Amino acid sequence: MYTKVVIFEDVLMLREMLVHFINESHGYICTGAYSDALNVIPKIRKSDPDIILMDIEMPGINGIEAMKLIKAHFPTKLIIMQTAIDDDDTIFDAICAGASGYLLKNTSPAKLLDALTEVSNGGSPMSPSVARKVLEKFSSVNNRLKKTTFELSERELEILGHLVNGLGYKTIADACCISFDTVKFHVKKIYEKLQVSSKAEAVAKAFRSGLV
């Protein structure tokens, strides 16, 4: 049983490298690789991916607009934004549009594979520097907002802080001296209390609400 991955990347060399890497990774197969997101809905129907790697800067239609179209037709599709762009507005726009993760293009192949695995298991991988950029963007807003805990426990606030710093579930488990399953339980409760459905949304709401 393979996890199907589709790639949208306009740089030919990088696109071919990603196709080769996906196909050589155990348990994954690339079912489509496209240089642009024009006619994105037929492309998704044809390739039927489980995970979409989406570049942002592409000719014709950018990755964020393509993601909005995909989410409108296929709301459960998992989309990881992979881009060299790390400016605050672009990152936040991608998060708000429903990205399941956000990775910079300098992410190593091993980390990319970890991200694919994490998003398949319900996580939302983000490059640590991305979380820092979002924090910088909202730091002034946070100072003006009344701080609220959303009734999060001390442990849940601790785990939320680790999520903001871009840590994966296993690393959080080690840092908190708890099991992987316990981390998943706490994250589920955090999502419920914050009324969000993904790590990216939780991080954004944590910043906006002054939780971090």
Buried (B, 14 or more C-beta within 10 A) or exposed (E): EBBBBBBBBBBEEBBEBBBEBBEEBEEBEBBBBBBBBEEBBEBBEEBEBBBBBBBBEBEEBBBBBBBBBBBEEBEEBBBBBBBEBBEBEBBBBBBEBBBBBBBBBEBEEEBBBBBBBBBBEBBBBBBEEBBBBBBEBBEEEBEEEEEEEBEBEEBBBBBBBBBBBBBBBEEBBEBBEBEEEBBBEBBEBBBEBBEBEBBBBBBBBBBEBBBB
